[in-house]
Amino acid sequence: MKAIKIKMKRNCGNSGNVQDIDSVYIDQTSTYWKKSEVYDYLQKFPKTITVNISPYPYLIPAISSQGEKYVRSVANSTSKDNLMMLPRE
């Protein structure tokens, strides 16, 4: 499965912080999933969702310092998280 676009939280449209993502569109399900739902899914099924941008890193679950569930991509040579480079809606 691939993450192909993201929706940001209200008033966070220009944010570069993955914690400000509200939901992620997954291609094979043809719908947006809340970031906490993607987190829960990845806890059960790791390495099953990639970001649809080269080098296609996996999404991984993470917890913020406030205890909020979110997802990010595996770090690579890019300057920012590949997930943040996806189209926004």
C-alpha positions, -999 to +999 in steps of 0.1 A: +000+000+000+011+036-006+004+069+011-004+092-018-016+124-002-022+140+032-047+163+049-034+187+075-050+197+108-071+230+107-048+261+104-017+239+098-019+239+060+017+252+055+032+233+084+063+211+078+057+191+110+044+155+105+026+158+139+003+184+122-010+158+097-047+149+103-051+120+079-033+101+052-049+089+019-040+052+013-042+041-024-056+006-020-083+016+004-093+047-016-099+067+015-083+089+041-073+073+074-068+094+106-031+093+116-040+074+148-057+047+127-026+044+105-005+042+136-026+013+150-025-005+117+013-002+114+016-015+150-001-047+138+013-048+102+047-030+101+064-023+067+031-025+048+027+012+038+052+033+019+053+069+009+046+074-029+078+094-034+112+080-042+130+063-024+096+050-012+103+048+025+081+029+049+057+047+072+064+040+109+044+047+140+055+073+165+043+090+197+046+127+203+059+141+236+022+148+245+013+112+239-004+117+205-002+089+179+012+099+145+031+084+116+063+095+098+085+080+072+118+062+078+146+087+077+167+089+046+189+114+028+161+139+022+161+172+042+125+167+054+102+138+060+090+123+026+055+122+040+055+160+041+063+161+004+031+144-007+003+165-022-020+182+004-058+184+002 
